[in-house]
Amino acid sequence: MRGERRASGDARTETGCKRAELPLAWQAMASEEEWEFYYCRVDDAPASIFLNLAYRDERPEDSDALYYAGLQMLAPGEHGMGEEPDVGDLWKLEDAIVEAATAAGFTYVGRLRNNGDWQLTFYAAPDKEEELEQLVVDQLSESERGYRIGSQEDDAWKYYEEFLFPDAERWQWIMNRRVVQQLSEAGDTADVPRDVDHFIHFGDAAKRDAFLAAAQKIGFRGEGGEEENSELPYSAHLVREDPVELDHIHDVVMELVELADEHGGEYDGWGAPVATREPS
């Protein structure tokens, strides 16, 4: 029966997706209006989170309450994040609910797909839970899909900041995916090895030099530099031949992120030329 999965408990949360403080350059990028997604685990199960990064620094007025609408997946699949054709139906249902909720004064901030549940998250003024439920019910009028509705006070937007927003490792995954996607759109063949450049910054020349020595032991060529008028004036430029398939390059980057952190540095990104496979 429609509505039998309704619950008034807390929105779905799991510490595995909590965020860490991000470098200033990342914070600046997140301040623009943009939607992103990333994968993580929630309740020890695969999950996908889709959110608007714009609300990290700027919040709409009169939005001190968190609201959520969980929609039942009729075909969750082995991973619990949904399968076609039900996913297509949920996209359409989400669009309709978000349009109606926006018109009613709700701000849509993100979605969690996990364990057979398609949770839409909003912020708005307090005491609007019944209004949200009614518009969800209206959109489900011809469906037997279950749902749940809930709300809680959250004037600090802790759910957005501490759960929906990616941690530092997941944010780096987003950045890496963007570079890989840009290369792909330019005709790149990701599994072809090529020189990949990495850039790291330090506040201390001795720590930078120790980092370069450590990086050379794991196959990187590198050189140091110095930049004026910078909080982290000592730079390291590393190069190593690698393919840029997302899983592989993400592992490479995270190894350097951790190595930089051990030496008091900050990883600043990577780049690579477009590579294609020579015809045989």
N, C-alpha and C positions, 0 to 999 in steps of 0.2 A: 504494500500500500504506500502511496506517495506520502512522504513525511515521516515514515516510521524510523528513519535513521537520525531524526532531528535530536540534537543534544545542545544543552545550554552551557556545557563546560568550557574549559579554556580552549583557545585556538591551538592547533597542532604545533608542538615545539619539540626540539631535541638539541642537546648541546653540541652535537657533531657539526652543526652548521653555524655556530657562533662566530662572530667576526673579531678580528684583532684590529688594532690601530693601523691605519694605512699611511704610506708615504705621502707627503704633501702633493706631489705631482699626481698621484692617483686621486686624492681628494678633489683636486681641481677638475680632473676629467669627469668625476662622478657628479659634479655640480651642474652639468648640462642636462637638458631634457633628453633622456635616452632610456630605452628598454633593453634589458639584457637577461640572459638565462645562464644557469649553471647547474651541474649535477652534484649531489651530495648524498648523505644517508640520513634518514629520519626514522626513529624507532627501529634502528638497525636494519633498515630496508632501503632500497634505491629510491631516490627522490629527485625531482626536477623543480627548481625554483626560478620563477620569472618575475622580474620586478622593475619598477621605474627608479633608476638611480638618482633622479633629479631631487627626490625628497630627502636626501641625506642632509642637506644644508638649508633648504627652504621648505617650509611647511605651509599649507593653506590655512587660512584663518578659520576659527571655530571648528576645529577637528581634533577634539580632545578624547574621543572615544574610538576604540578599535571594534570593528565589525567583521564577521566572517560568515561565508556561506559555503558549506561543504556539499558538493554534489556527488552522488553515487556513480561510480563507473560501472556500467553494465558488462564491460569486457575489460577487466583490469590487466589481464595478461600475467605471464609468469613473474614479471618485474614489478607489477602493481601500479604502473604509470599509464596504463591504457593502451588499447589496440583499436585499429580501424575495424569497422566503420564508426564505432562508438566515439572515438576521439574526434572525428569530424563533427559529429552531432554535438559534442561538448564544446567545441570551438564556437559553433553557432549559438549555442545556449549561453555561453560566457559573453559573447558579443552583445546579445540581447539584454542580459542582466546588467552588464556594465553600462550600456547606454541608458537603460531605465534608472539605474542607481545614480549615475552622474547627473541626470536631469532632476533627481530628487535631492541633490546636495551631498552625495557621497563622493569621496575621492578614492578611486581604484589605485592601489599601490602594488599589488602583486598576486601571484598564484603559486600554490604548492600542489604538486601531483605526487601522490605517495599512498601505498597500501590501499589502492582502490578508491581513493578519495581525491576529488578535484576541488581544492579549497580556494575560493576567491577572497581576498582581503581588502578591506576598505577602512578609511577613517572618515569621521563626520562628527557633528555635534552630538551630545549625549541624547539618550532616550529616543532613538530611532530604530531600535531592533524590530519592532512590530512592522514598521514601514518597510524595512528591508525584506522581512519574511514575506510580506504580502506581494511585493514585486517579484520575488523568486517564485512564489506559488503561481502567480499570473503567468510567468513564462513556462512553468511546468504543467500548465493546464491540460495538455494533451499527452502527458508522459507519466509513466509509472515509476520514474526515477526517484529514488529516495534523496533526502536532503537533510541538512542540519544547519541551524542558525545560532549565532551567539554574539556576545559583545562584552566588553569590559572597559573600564576607564584606563586610558593610556595617554595622558597629556604629554608625556616625554617621548612618545613614539618608541618605546623600548622594544616592542615586538618587531617593528621595522628594522631598527638599528641592531638589535642583538640576535635576531633570528633570521629574518629575510635577507639582510645584507650579507654578502659573502665574507668569509674570513680572508686573511691575507693570501693563503695558498689558493683558495678558489678564485680570488680576484686575479691572481697571476695567471690562473688557467684561462680566465676570460680574456686577458690581454694577449696571451699566447694564441688563443683561438682566433682572435682578430687578425694577428699578423699572418697566421697560416691561411686564413680565408682571403686576405688581400693578395698573397702570393698565388693562391689557387685561381683567383679571378684574373690574374695576369698570365695564366697559362702554365703555372709551376707543376712539376711532377714531384710530389712531396717525398717519395722514398729515395730520390736521387741524392747522394751525399754531395755537399758543397761546403765551402767555407762559410761559417756562421759567426758573425761578430757579436760580442757581448760587451756591455759597458757598465762599469761599477765605479762608485765614488766613495771617497774616504775623507775624514777630517785630519788624518795623521799620515805623513809620508812613510814612516816606518811600518805601520800596519798595512798600508797599501803594498809595500814591497814584500812583506811576509805573505800577503794574500797571493801576489803574483808567483812567488816561489811554490806555494801550495798548489796553485792552479796548474802550473807546469808539470807537476807530478801526476796529474790526471789527464795529461795529453793536450793541454792548451798552450798555444803560443801567446805571448803577451808583452805589452809595453806600458810604461807609466807615463802620465802627463800631469800638467798642472794648469788650473784654470783660475783666473783672477776674479775677484768679487763674487765668490761662491762660498756658501756655508760648508761645503764639502769640496775643497779645492784640488784634492789629489785624485786623479782618475786612473783607472786601469782599463785597457782595451784588450780583450781576449779574442782569440780566433781558434776555432777547431772545425775540422770537417765532420759534418753530421747531416743526416736526413732531417727533414722538418715535418715529419708526420706528427700530429698533435701529441699523442701519448709519449713519443720519444723526446721531442723537444721540450715538452713540459718537465719530464724527468731531468733533463740536462739543466734547464733553467733553475729548478728547485734545488739541485745540487749546488749550483753557484750561489743561489740566494742564501742557503745555509752556510756555505763557506765564507761568503761576504759578511754575514752576521757574526760569525766566529771571530772575524778580524775587525769588527767595528765599522764595516762598510755598508753601503746601500746599493743593491742591484737596481739598474736603471733601464734595462731593456735589451732587446736583441734585434738584429736585422740580417737579411741574407738576400743574395741575388736570386732571380728566377732561374730555375734549373729544369732542363728537359732531358729525356733519355735519347741518346743517339740512336738512329735507326740501325738495326742489325743487318 
